[in-house]
Amino acid sequence: MRIVRGRPLHRTLLRSRLLITTELKDRIAFIKLARPATRNALAIDDWVALKTAIEGINSTSARVIVLASTLDATFCAGSDLKAMEVLVGQPELVVEFRLRMREAIEAVAAASIPTMANIQGDCFGAGVALALACDIRVAGGRARFGVTPAKLGISYPVEDIARLVKAVGSGQASRLLMVADTISAADAHRTGLVQMLGEVAEAERVATAIANNAPQSVATMKRVIQATMQGNKLASDEIFDGFFASEAFAEGLNAFKDKRPPIYADEPRSVEK
């Protein structure tokens, strides 16, 4: 197991005690948050460490990234409010905080392989933004969700509001942001905030299923989904047609005929616009 520690970016910012651990197991890369004292609330250097962890995984043989927590009742409590206190009256530090948080969340969204949030406890504030950047969100029965900047007298980043609206619609986004309700996992599932309900075993099953599928196919479909959501158009006919000459398709057909699990090569297929 490799441990990545965030490096403080400014002397006036509180030093983080968060450990972000990464582990590669059976082609699944696990990134886990472990800061019990603050319920996994992230300070500026934690966001930097998270971005570093994501970038490191992109160069490995991992086929899926799972964001999770080592704590039983918490996924992520959001940004560290104690660390944010030093931002008051410091506009340059506010910009630095916003940029570091944005870079980490966008690194999750831009990962070349699928990302999944395994949410088995409380998920609040920036934790929701982090989960929304993942392709798939699985929530256990103990999970709760809240987007509460209005209770603190601040706003939510525009990029994260846009993802929230895409996930749940404008009405439910208004409820979460303006009322600042805390909702259950079942409610989050009904609104579309999470795609699946399940405990740790179910989340691991989903991750394993992704890892066992053809990485070329998965990477391509992730790229097409992202392009569609952004209103971009890819050369979809050429992409579709090209797979019929691929080694992955040949292996898939042979495995089907032989009644055995397919064994796919690690190299992802690149997709050009």
Rosetta silent file (secondary structure, phi, psi, omega in degrees, C-alpha in Angstrom):
SEQUENCE: MRIVRGRPLHRTLLRSRLLITTELKDRIAFIKLARPATRNALAIDDWVALKTAIEGINSTSARVIVLASTLDATFCAGSDLKAMEVLVGQPELVVEFRLRMREAIEAVAAASIPTMANIQGDCFGAGVALALACDIRVAGGRARFGVTPAKLGISYPVEDIARLVKAVGSGQASRLLMVADTISAADAHRTGLVQMLGEVAEAERVATAIANNAPQSVATMKRVIQATMQGNKLASDEIFDGFFASEAFAEGLNAFKDKRPPIYADEPRSVEK
SCORE:     score description
SCORE:     0.000 S_00000001
   1 L     0.000  138.861  179.699    0.000    0.000    0.000 S_00000001
   2 E  -110.384  136.799  179.856    1.261    3.473   -0.862 S_00000001
   3 E  -111.799  128.418  178.320    0.431    6.515    1.247 S_00000001
   4 E  -108.363  124.650  178.676    0.293    9.956   -0.305 S_00000001
   5 L  -107.207  133.771  178.033    0.573   12.922    2.024 S_00000001
   6 L   -70.884  147.789  177.948   -0.557   16.348    0.947 S_00000001
   7 L  -104.246  125.681  179.041    2.030   19.160    1.098 S_00000001
   8 L   -56.432  136.570 -177.615    0.892   22.464    2.646 S_00000001
   9 L   -95.038  -13.187 -178.016    0.779   25.191    0.006 S_00000001
  10 L  -153.401  138.786 -174.420    0.953   28.174    2.362 S_00000001
  11 L   -62.996  -27.606 -176.596    2.366   28.601    5.840 S_00000001
  12 L   -81.146   -8.567  179.119   -0.771   30.264    7.166 S_00000001
  13 L   -85.422  143.761  179.572   -2.935   27.270    6.241 S_00000001
  14 L   -65.760  136.813  177.891   -3.478   24.594    8.831 S_00000001
  15 L   -70.468  135.860 -179.055   -1.449   21.472    8.198 S_00000001
  16 L   -79.728  147.925  171.696   -3.627   18.497    7.286 S_00000001
  17 L  -113.123   17.531  179.876   -3.645   15.265    9.229 S_00000001
  18 L   -80.549  135.278  170.893   -5.529   13.436    6.512 S_00000001
  19 E  -105.528  126.025  173.289   -4.010   10.308    5.057 S_00000001
  20 E  -106.760  112.341 -177.557   -5.027    9.462    1.521 S_00000001
  21 E  -103.406  142.100  175.563   -4.144    5.854    0.862 S_00000001
  22 E  -123.720  138.857  179.962   -4.056    4.194   -2.527 S_00000001
  23 E  -143.756  132.380  177.202   -4.027    0.467   -3.150 S_00000001
  24 E  -103.878  119.856 -177.598   -4.171   -1.488   -6.407 S_00000001
  25 E  -141.499  121.141  178.314   -5.863   -4.864   -6.071 S_00000001
  26 L    52.702   44.535  177.366   -7.169   -7.052   -8.890 S_00000001
  27 L    67.580   14.071  174.320   -7.042   -4.104  -11.335 S_00000001
  28 E  -111.240  125.487  177.171   -9.119   -1.976   -8.940 S_00000001
  29 E   -97.314  118.048  178.932   -7.476    1.149   -7.523 S_00000001
  30 E   -99.655  125.353  170.659   -8.845    2.051   -4.090 S_00000001
  31 E  -112.113  120.365 -176.397   -8.418    5.606   -2.802 S_00000001
  32 E  -121.876  137.372  175.995   -9.471    5.867    0.825 S_00000001
  33 E   -92.698  137.450 -176.862   -9.865    8.894    3.061 S_00000001
  34 E  -146.658   85.819  177.605   -8.814    8.424    6.685 S_00000001
  35 L  -141.962   75.073 -173.566   -9.050   11.402    9.017 S_00000001
  36 H   -55.277  -36.362 -174.051  -11.303   10.447   11.941 S_00000001
  37 H   -61.249  -30.258 -178.546  -10.751   13.671   13.907 S_00000001
  38 H  -119.034   15.198 -179.751  -12.490   15.779   11.244 S_00000001
  39 L    55.505   43.564  177.284  -14.718   13.106    9.671 S_00000001
  40 L    61.967   28.545  172.210  -12.605   13.211    6.492 S_00000001
  41 L   -71.211  138.997 -172.591  -13.027   16.949    5.967 S_00000001
  42 E  -103.545  132.396  172.425  -10.451   18.090    3.420 S_00000001
  43 L   -96.120  178.499 -174.411   -8.056   21.038    3.730 S_00000001
  44 H   -57.160  -46.852 -177.472   -6.173   22.606    0.813 S_00000001
  45 H   -68.607  -22.930  175.199   -3.225   20.222    0.933 S_00000001
  46 H   -67.968  -40.311  177.130   -5.625   17.276    1.073 S_00000001
  47 H   -62.103  -38.517  177.606   -7.123   18.335   -2.255 S_00000001
  48 H   -63.960  -43.300  179.628   -3.592   18.447   -3.673 S_00000001
  49 H   -63.621  -37.720  178.826   -2.873   14.954   -2.331 S_00000001
  50 H   -65.061  -44.616  178.098   -6.089   13.639   -3.859 S_00000001
  51 H   -60.298  -42.842  178.811   -5.191   15.069   -7.274 S_00000001
  52 H   -61.723  -41.500  179.669   -1.733   13.509   -6.994 S_00000001
  53 H   -63.398  -43.698  178.882   -3.244   10.139   -6.123 S_00000001
  54 H   -61.936  -46.042 -179.102   -5.588   10.240   -9.128 S_00000001
  55 H   -63.405  -35.660  177.466   -2.779   11.190  -11.484 S_00000001
  56 H   -66.562  -37.407 -179.698   -0.629    8.370  -10.137 S_00000001
  57 H   -69.306  -33.024 -178.240   -3.344    5.803  -10.729 S_00000001
  58 H   -59.184  -21.978 -178.519   -3.843    6.932  -14.322 S_00000001
  59 L   -98.961    8.763  179.936   -0.402    5.524  -15.173 S_00000001
  60 L  -102.383 -175.287  179.097   -1.010    2.081  -13.623 S_00000001
  61 L   -86.387    8.109 -179.062   -2.794   -1.041  -14.851 S_00000001
  62 L   -61.584  145.891  178.619   -5.929   -0.140  -12.874 S_00000001
  63 L  -112.829   -8.957  177.444   -9.199   -0.385  -14.778 S_00000001
  64 E  -157.539  146.127  177.294  -11.446    1.359  -12.253 S_00000001
  65 E  -111.926  131.406  177.560  -10.963    3.776   -9.346 S_00000001
  66 E  -115.454  118.209  173.358  -13.018    3.424   -6.155 S_00000001
  67 E   -90.666  128.604 -177.038  -13.223    6.388   -3.770 S_00000001
  68 E  -149.872 -174.032 -179.116  -14.090    5.262   -0.255 S_00000001
  69 E  -131.893  150.164  173.468  -13.478    5.916    3.424 S_00000001
  70 L   -85.975   -6.282 -177.816  -11.834    3.971    6.215 S_00000001
  71 L   -90.882  143.444 -176.396  -14.452    5.336    8.644 S_00000001
  72 L   -69.632  -35.920 -170.542  -17.604    3.360    9.364 S_00000001
  73 L  -115.302    8.309 -176.597  -20.050    6.260    9.445 S_00000001
  74 E  -140.814  133.255  168.626  -18.472    8.904    7.205 S_00000001
  75 E   -91.091  -63.537  176.983  -17.526    9.178    3.552 S_00000001
  76 E  -158.598  127.136 -178.046  -16.495   12.849    3.501 S_00000001
  77 L   -85.503    3.118  177.957  -17.731   15.738    5.641 S_00000001
  78 L   105.762 -147.539  177.243  -16.704   18.293    3.008 S_00000001
  79 E   -86.267  149.648 -177.543  -14.030   20.961    3.343 S_00000001
  80 L   -72.409  109.351 -176.637  -12.240   21.470    6.656 S_00000001
  81 H   -65.734  -34.215  179.051  -13.956   24.470    8.265 S_00000001
  82 H   -64.531  -40.833  177.823  -11.131   25.058   10.728 S_00000001
  83 H   -69.196  -28.713 -178.762   -8.669   25.308    7.860 S_00000001
  84 H   -75.838  -17.433 -179.836  -11.080   27.590    6.014 S_00000001
  85 H   -58.334  -33.619 -177.294  -11.126   30.089    8.895 S_00000001
  86 H   -74.441   -7.731  179.503   -7.790   31.486    7.735 S_00000001
  87 H   -78.583  -20.014 -177.703   -9.343   32.345    4.366 S_00000001
  88 L   -62.279  124.204 -179.865  -11.398   35.188    5.872 S_00000001
  89 L    75.566   10.961 -179.372   -9.949   38.477    4.678 S_00000001
  90 L  -125.348   76.710 -174.770   -7.385   36.658    2.539 S_00000001
  91 H   -58.681  -34.510  179.679   -8.670   36.830   -1.073 S_00000001
  92 H   -66.315  -37.524  178.227   -5.514   35.315   -2.540 S_00000001
  93 H   -71.088  -33.207  176.259   -5.850   32.289   -0.287 S_00000001
  94 H   -61.261  -44.623  178.168   -9.519   31.960   -1.197 S_00000001
  95 H   -62.015  -42.734  179.216   -8.531   31.738   -4.868 S_00000001
  96 H   -62.102  -44.841  177.350   -5.849   29.189   -4.021 S_00000001
  97 H   -58.949  -48.052 -178.806   -8.338   27.104   -2.045 S_00000001
  98 H   -61.554  -43.374 -177.848  -10.894   27.215   -4.863 S_00000001
  99 H   -67.649  -41.600 -179.442   -8.348   26.268   -7.518 S_00000001
 100 H   -67.211  -40.683  176.604   -6.851   23.372   -5.550 S_00000001
 101 H   -64.103  -44.277 -179.525  -10.288   21.972   -4.759 S_00000001
 102 H   -61.784  -42.732 -178.784  -11.367   22.427   -8.386 S_00000001
 103 H   -62.388  -39.789 -179.720   -8.235   20.714   -9.726 S_00000001
 104 H   -68.225  -46.459 -178.932   -8.778   17.671   -7.527 S_00000001
 105 H   -64.300  -41.118  179.831  -12.463   17.290   -8.357 S_00000001
 106 H   -70.869  -27.315  174.766  -11.823   17.752  -12.080 S_00000001
 107 H   -64.848  -38.261  175.604   -8.990   15.209  -11.918 S_00000001
 108 H   -63.813  -46.760 -178.074  -11.540   12.681  -10.673 S_00000001
 109 H   -65.147  -32.818 -175.386  -13.962   13.616  -13.450 S_00000001
 110 L   -92.832    2.542 -179.683  -11.256   13.491  -16.121 S_00000001
 111 L   -53.985  139.958 -175.772   -9.732   10.167  -15.072 S_00000001
 112 L   -73.162  -15.138  177.740   -9.178    7.988  -18.125 S_00000001
 113 L  -115.293  162.285 -179.032  -10.768    4.993  -16.394 S_00000001
 114 L   -59.983  148.100  177.287  -14.170    4.726  -14.690 S_00000001
 115 E  -123.224  143.864 -179.068  -14.515    6.167  -11.194 S_00000001
 116 E  -136.758  136.684  174.335  -16.912    5.054   -8.479 S_00000001
 117 E   -99.625  120.652  176.640  -17.797    6.541   -5.097 S_00000001
 118 E   -99.432   97.925 -169.949  -18.474    3.916   -2.436 S_00000001
 119 E  -104.064  103.451 -176.845  -20.476    5.977    0.075 S_00000001
 120 L  -113.487   18.506  179.198  -21.129    4.086    3.291 S_00000001
 121 L  -165.167 -159.809 -175.545  -21.636    7.043    5.613 S_00000001
 122 E   -63.075  137.176  179.635  -22.191   10.795    5.763 S_00000001
 123 E  -135.494  106.433 -172.873  -21.448   12.726    2.584 S_00000001
 124 E  -129.381  155.857  171.845  -21.735   16.493    2.948 S_00000001
 125 L    53.403 -122.650 -179.527  -20.719   19.693    1.186 S_00000001
 126 H   -64.872  -19.496  174.562  -17.634   19.240   -0.957 S_00000001
 127 H   -63.824  -36.699  175.929  -17.936   15.508   -0.349 S_00000001
 128 H   -66.233  -42.098  177.603  -21.062   15.552   -2.507 S_00000001
 129 H   -60.506  -40.344  178.104  -19.157   17.464   -5.189 S_00000001
 130 H   -64.107  -43.613  178.898  -16.422   14.839   -5.061 S_00000001
 131 H   -65.512  -38.502 -179.574  -18.961   12.028   -5.389 S_00000001
 132 H   -64.929  -24.169  178.373  -20.722   13.801   -8.264 S_00000001
 133 L   -74.443  -13.326  179.513  -17.442   13.848  -10.195 S_00000001
 134 L   -82.430  154.865  179.349  -17.482   10.037  -10.221 S_00000001
 135 L   -70.287  -37.059 -176.182  -19.109    8.037  -12.997 S_00000001
 136 E  -134.922  139.567  177.856  -21.052    5.810  -10.588 S_00000001
 137 E  -124.783  124.714  178.162  -22.180    6.362   -7.009 S_00000001
 138 E  -115.429  130.630 -177.056  -23.147    3.494   -4.681 S_00000001
 139 E  -123.554  135.168  175.501  -24.621    4.301   -1.269 S_00000001
 140 L   -84.751  171.529 -175.879  -25.104    2.066    1.735 S_00000001
 141 L   -62.689  -24.766 -178.951  -28.042    2.180    4.095 S_00000001
 142 L   -87.631   -5.818 -175.480  -26.204    4.364    6.629 S_00000001
 143 L   -69.750  142.526  172.640  -25.279    7.027    4.082 S_00000001
 144 E  -133.381  151.956 -175.425  -26.685   10.552    4.412 S_00000001
 145 E  -131.276  141.196  176.162  -26.260   13.476    2.045 S_00000001
 146 E  -156.310  137.950  175.950  -26.341   17.226    2.499 S_00000001
 147 L  -119.025   98.409 -162.739  -25.230   20.242    0.491 S_00000001
 148 L  -117.775   30.236  179.134  -25.179   22.955    3.121 S_00000001
 149 H   -61.742  -28.950 -179.566  -23.207   26.056    2.028 S_00000001
 150 H   -63.865  -28.042  177.790  -26.318   28.197    2.554 S_00000001
 151 H   -74.093  -18.379 -178.861  -26.146   27.368    6.268 S_00000001
 152 H  -102.078   -3.371 -179.612  -22.585   28.713    6.343 S_00000001
 153 L    79.192   23.892  176.701  -23.283   31.880    4.369 S_00000001
 154 L  -127.184  178.442  179.290  -21.312   30.813    1.288 S_00000001
 155 L  -107.594 -175.915  178.038  -22.128   29.478   -2.164 S_00000001
 156 L  -115.536  141.066 -179.233  -21.315   26.253   -4.013 S_00000001
 157 L   -55.300  141.842 -174.274  -18.900   26.220   -6.976 S_00000001
 158 H   -60.906  -35.834  179.765  -20.692   26.668  -10.291 S_00000001
 159 H   -64.091  -37.535 -178.757  -19.187   23.496  -11.746 S_00000001
 160 H   -75.260  -34.600  173.686  -20.533   21.456   -8.847 S_00000001
 161 H   -62.785  -41.332  179.473  -23.973   23.052   -9.077 S_00000001
 162 H   -61.495  -42.347  178.971  -24.028   22.117  -12.772 S_00000001
 163 H   -66.670  -38.087  179.188  -23.210   18.473  -11.969 S_00000001
 164 H   -63.889  -44.390  179.004  -25.858   18.430   -9.239 S_00000001
 165 H   -62.097  -41.871  179.010  -28.509   19.794  -11.636 S_00000001
 166 H   -63.645  -34.218 -176.560  -27.561   17.193  -14.267 S_00000001
 167 H   -78.093  -41.263 -170.737  -27.830   14.425  -11.685 S_00000001
 168 H  -121.480   -7.102 -176.461  -31.091   15.328   -9.932 S_00000001
 169 H    90.568  162.536 -175.036  -32.759   18.102  -11.969 S_00000001
 170 H   -66.872  -35.861 -178.282  -33.230   21.747  -11.110 S_00000001
 171 H   -65.036  -50.606  179.363  -36.037   21.178   -8.586 S_00000001
 172 H   -68.440  -33.599  175.873  -34.174   18.691   -6.413 S_00000001
 173 H   -63.245  -39.790  177.376  -30.969   20.710   -6.782 S_00000001
 174 H   -63.294  -42.478  177.957  -32.866   23.740   -5.490 S_00000001
 175 H   -59.896  -48.985 -176.571  -34.131   21.727   -2.543 S_00000001
 176 H   -66.050  -40.180 -175.829  -30.670   20.457   -1.643 S_00000001
 177 H   -81.859  -40.556 -173.436  -28.936   23.820   -2.067 S_00000001
 178 H   -88.549  -41.603  176.642  -31.589   26.235   -0.786 S_00000001
 179 H   -80.900  -30.232 -178.258  -33.265   24.196    1.947 S_00000001
 180 L    61.918   38.892  177.120  -29.990   22.424    2.758 S_00000001
 181 L   -64.615  149.776  165.121  -31.852   19.272    3.762 S_00000001
 182 E   -96.793  123.480 -175.228  -30.017   16.173    4.948 S_00000001
 183 E  -116.856  157.564 -178.845  -31.417   13.253    2.969 S_00000001
 184 E   -81.130  170.984  175.930  -31.172    9.491    3.319 S_00000001
 185 H   -62.275  -40.090  179.768  -29.541    7.058    0.923 S_00000001
 186 H   -63.137  -41.083  178.208  -33.000    5.958   -0.245 S_00000001
 187 H   -66.582  -41.188  178.042  -33.976    9.565   -0.971 S_00000001
 188 H   -61.538  -36.764  178.004  -30.672   10.152   -2.763 S_00000001
 189 H   -68.674  -42.784  179.936  -31.381    7.104   -4.909 S_00000001
 190 H   -62.680  -36.327 -177.241  -34.895    8.266   -5.763 S_00000001
 191 H   -82.629  -15.029 -177.874  -33.641   11.671   -6.851 S_00000001
 192 L    96.395    4.023  177.637  -30.757   10.293   -8.904 S_00000001
 193 L   -64.661  -36.069  171.670  -27.989   11.579   -6.661 S_00000001
 194 L  -122.488  150.829 -177.942  -26.767    7.991   -6.412 S_00000001
 195 L   -89.344  -28.551 -173.531  -27.282    5.273   -8.989 S_00000001
 196 E  -140.250  147.446  171.334  -27.250    2.221   -6.750 S_00000001
 197 E  -104.804  133.937  179.793  -27.991    1.218   -3.177 S_00000001
 198 L   174.649  154.017  178.260  -25.687   -1.332   -1.634 S_00000001
 199 L   -83.914 -169.474 -174.285  -23.203   -2.073    1.100 S_00000001
 200 H   -56.805  -42.357 -177.851  -19.454   -2.589    0.661 S_00000001
 201 H   -61.377  -38.288  178.992  -19.851   -6.010   -0.961 S_00000001
 202 H   -68.989  -40.903  177.982  -22.164   -4.602   -3.628 S_00000001
 203 H   -62.137  -40.937  178.630  -19.802   -1.717   -4.364 S_00000001
 204 H   -68.279  -33.836  176.448  -16.924   -4.160   -4.751 S_00000001
 205 H   -62.373  -44.077  179.543  -19.049   -6.337   -7.031 S_00000001
 206 H   -62.484  -45.777 -179.883  -19.700   -3.365   -9.303 S_00000001
 207 H   -62.193  -41.013  179.476  -16.021   -2.423   -9.372 S_00000001
 208 H   -65.206  -39.153  178.491  -15.012   -6.001  -10.144 S_00000001
 209 H   -62.120  -42.329  177.956  -17.526   -6.203  -12.993 S_00000001
 210 H   -63.570  -44.487 -177.608  -16.059   -3.053  -14.549 S_00000001
 211 H   -63.967  -28.372 -177.883  -12.505   -4.349  -14.109 S_00000001
 212 H   -85.179  -15.082  178.492  -13.378   -7.618  -15.823 S_00000001
 213 L   -78.759  166.758 -178.633  -14.922   -5.965  -18.888 S_00000001
 214 L   -64.103  117.189 -177.520  -12.889   -4.976  -21.942 S_00000001
 215 H   -61.661  -30.900  177.397  -10.965   -1.839  -20.926 S_00000001
 216 H   -63.107  -43.753 -179.926  -10.993   -0.626  -24.533 S_00000001
 217 H   -67.139  -45.871 -177.377  -14.779   -0.758  -24.601 S_00000001
 218 H   -63.205  -45.315 -179.101  -15.220    0.791  -21.156 S_00000001
 219 H   -63.184  -38.960  179.810  -12.793    3.659  -21.850 S_00000001
 220 H   -65.994  -45.809 -177.694  -14.488    4.394  -25.162 S_00000001
 221 H   -68.771  -32.271  174.108  -17.988    4.435  -23.730 S_00000001
 222 H   -62.837  -43.649 -179.370  -16.874    6.668  -20.856 S_00000001
 223 H   -62.949  -41.898 -179.009  -15.450    9.113  -23.405 S_00000001
 224 H   -67.506  -41.088  177.759  -18.655    9.062  -25.470 S_00000001
 225 H   -60.744  -46.268 -179.845  -20.841    9.580  -22.379 S_00000001
 226 H   -62.182  -42.922  179.583  -18.727   12.549  -21.296 S_00000001
 227 H   -63.204  -40.818  179.021  -18.824   14.069  -24.768 S_00000001
 228 H   -62.942  -43.909 -179.974  -22.595   13.637  -24.930 S_00000001
 229 H   -64.553  -29.352 -179.390  -23.083   15.309  -21.549 S_00000001
 230 L   -90.504    1.066  179.060  -20.930   18.233  -22.697 S_00000001
 231 L    78.383   15.066  178.039  -22.845   18.597  -25.958 S_00000001
 232 L   -93.025  158.534 -178.830  -19.900   17.476  -28.079 S_00000001
 233 L  -120.821  125.203  176.320  -20.160   15.065  -30.984 S_00000001
 234 L   -98.867  164.625  176.642  -17.688   12.272  -31.613 S_00000001
 235 L   -75.866   73.226 -169.008  -17.250   10.273  -34.798 S_00000001
 236 H   -64.644  -36.515 -179.833  -19.530    7.627  -33.309 S_00000001
 237 H   -63.784  -44.462  179.425  -20.009    5.521  -36.443 S_00000001
 238 H   -64.886  -39.045  177.971  -16.259    5.151  -36.932 S_00000001
 239 H   -61.768  -49.284 -179.276  -15.799    4.342  -33.255 S_00000001
 240 H   -61.026  -49.360 -176.163  -18.493    1.658  -33.351 S_00000001
 241 H   -63.049  -36.826 -174.775  -17.306    0.121  -36.632 S_00000001
 242 H   -63.749  -28.523 -177.593  -13.666    0.041  -35.561 S_00000001
 243 H   -67.256  -23.254 -177.412  -14.258   -2.316  -32.656 S_00000001
 244 H   -70.920  -13.711  175.708  -15.272   -5.186  -34.931 S_00000001
 245 H  -103.788    8.969 -173.996  -11.654   -5.473  -36.079 S_00000001
 246 L   -87.358  156.889  174.916  -10.255   -5.267  -32.543 S_00000001
 247 H   -65.889  -31.251  179.502   -8.516   -7.961  -30.509 S_00000001
 248 H   -62.955  -44.675  179.848  -10.970   -7.292  -27.720 S_00000001
 249 H   -64.958  -39.734  178.304  -13.955   -8.248  -29.868 S_00000001
 250 H   -61.662  -42.288  178.686  -12.165  -11.387  -31.073 S_00000001
 251 H   -66.643  -40.947  178.779  -11.456  -12.393  -27.481 S_00000001
 252 H   -61.281  -43.024  178.649  -15.034  -11.650  -26.439 S_00000001
 253 H   -65.540  -45.034 -179.770  -16.425  -13.834  -29.216 S_00000001
 254 H   -62.648  -41.073  178.924  -14.009  -16.684  -28.511 S_00000001
 255 H   -64.361  -39.548  178.609  -14.791  -16.587  -24.803 S_00000001
 256 H   -63.233  -44.526 -179.173  -18.523  -16.673  -25.548 S_00000001
 257 H   -68.522  -34.603 -179.544  -18.122  -19.669  -27.854 S_00000001
 258 H   -84.617   -4.273 -178.788  -15.821  -21.438  -25.378 S_00000001
 259 L    55.788   51.360  179.665  -18.159  -20.658  -22.484 S_00000001
 260 L  -137.910  160.517  175.675  -15.364  -19.124  -20.417 S_00000001
 261 L   -67.269  139.700  177.832  -14.667  -15.676  -18.929 S_00000001
 262 L   -72.880  152.156  176.618  -12.891  -13.397  -21.402 S_00000001
 263 L  -121.335  107.517 -174.358   -9.336  -12.264  -20.708 S_00000001
 264 L  -100.100  144.540  176.111   -8.756   -8.769  -22.047 S_00000001
 265 L   -67.414  156.592 -175.399   -5.458   -6.993  -22.581 S_00000001
 266 L   -76.917  -26.367 -172.417   -4.763   -3.970  -20.386 S_00000001
 267 L   -64.039  119.837  176.330   -4.108   -1.429  -23.123 S_00000001
 268 L   -74.762  150.409  176.652   -7.088    0.943  -23.408 S_00000001
 269 L   -84.192  130.562  177.394   -8.282    1.947  -26.830 S_00000001
 270 L   -82.421  148.727 -178.716   -7.901    5.653  -27.545 S_00000001
 271 L  -122.308  123.910  179.097  -10.836    7.558  -28.975 S_00000001
 272 L  -101.289  144.075  177.380  -10.330   10.547  -31.227 S_00000001
 273 L   -70.962    0.000    0.000  -12.871   13.263  -31.769 S_00000001
